[in-house]
Amino acid sequence: MKGLEIINADTLLYTTIEEPDYIVEDIIPTGLHLFCGASKVGKSWLMLDLSIKVSKGEPIWNLKTKKCDVLYLCLEDTKQRLQQRLFTLTDEISSNLHLVKFSNTISDGLIIQLQDAIKRYPNIKLIIIDTLQKIRKQSNDINYSNDYGDISILKDFADKNKLAIILVHHLRKQNDNDVFNRISGTTGIMGSSDTIFILEKKSREDSTATLYVTGRDVEYQTFTLRFEKCRWILLERSSQKDLEKKNVPNIIYDVINFMQDKTEWIGSATELLKILQVKDTTPQLLTKQLNEFRLITLRDYNIEFETSRNSQTRLIVLKRIFKEDEQIKLNDDE
């Protein structure tokens, strides 16, 4: 039996480790990624467009791509359909893009086939499998162990060979407040994946959709896309910080404005609400919101928030953090 591979924390702390290599800047590093959407939402159009752009080293949605060979297992399309889609999406194609119509399943030799492919084309750094269901053993036995095991096999292959694999998968039809809970199958599929992409329309007739992205090495973000001439066009991209800023209550900006001509303010939440002339917020809620947005928003405006207590009450402490050039100017004014 092989023993545990133990790494000392103090050794790891000072060890230089390579950052993940990104095939698509900010959203697709090496590893195993799950791309989900409803049937006929336009997943395959997006995967083919992505394949073409990466094979040419062209940006997608203003994000840089790493030019490399792409292996696209388009297992649900005919040659005629693929050709028509290529006619639609591009006038020139790169020899770096390799298409596959049939493959074995995970349990019946797929990994050997993929290994042979990267031996033949060593520059393959992106593999797209459309769809996951096509490479799995057909069974009515849906359980966490099977889902996690199948995905883990592909993840191990991606990690070992330092490439990215995208698995195209379906969503359940029933609604859920958390879009990531709509992934078909058990949580084993999501749990063993490095990054999850969900492409969702509000209704089938809509030409716009939201692409939700979250992952281990990828910041949570959303892309608002429009389907135009068989290609998903970027309308807006929002990062985690952008999304959080949209939820910042107005009173936080009132506090920021209040601090613009001050270096420090100390007082109770009740006193601060009176100064700000805000009547629809309780002292407890104000303190909570200042703490919640102290790193997201207050820090962006060079304001630090903390609390202290005297014998009567809890106090709010607000301090301006001056940049070096601001501090020099302040000293000159003095």
C-alpha angles and dihedrals in degrees: 000000000000114000126233116282099232121195118192111232093224090054093048091048092063099034117110108230124186116250116240113279109239121218089186115025114258097351113051116044123164110290138068119316132185119213113192136182142142120280113284093006091128103267096138093049089054094046092051092046089049091049092052094048096047091047088055097038091240121149123253119207089351090302119125119241129207108239108234144129114291125205110202116190099198094180098166099050133084122228090249093053092047092050092050090050091050089050088054099045104040146016093203128037130199123235085227091079115087122186128204125195101183134027141164122259125260091259094045106053108294093133090054089051091050091047090052090050095055090046088055093043106027093181094066105125100155126054120181119193114196104213129013091203091061093062097045128089109259107248141145089216101101111178140145094250094056093045094047092044096052094047092044091057090057093042091053089051092050093047094045093051096037095235137119124252121193117197115200111215142166136252127230115253096232118092125244131180088233108059091203090064089066095072109124114248130022128321087262089083094055094037095059095045123093096212134018124206120189120188110196136174123197088225135002092248094057119107091203128071140174121238111206117200129189134153152139095273097020127082115235108261143150133223122203106211137183123208105230126165090347093305130101107239122199116243100166140352122204124189125204090265092049091050092049092049090057088061096050109123118235092244090068089061089046088057091047091053091046091056097048094097097034136081095198141001127189124183145106124293088245091056092048093051089051092051091048090046091230115152104168096067128074122225090245092053092048091053091048093049093048089052093045094052099034093105100029100049115357092055089052087061093045094253124135123203128200138147133232135174135228126188093280109036150347113278132212116224118199121182133181114229107213121210115228095259091047091050091052091051091048091052091048091052090052 
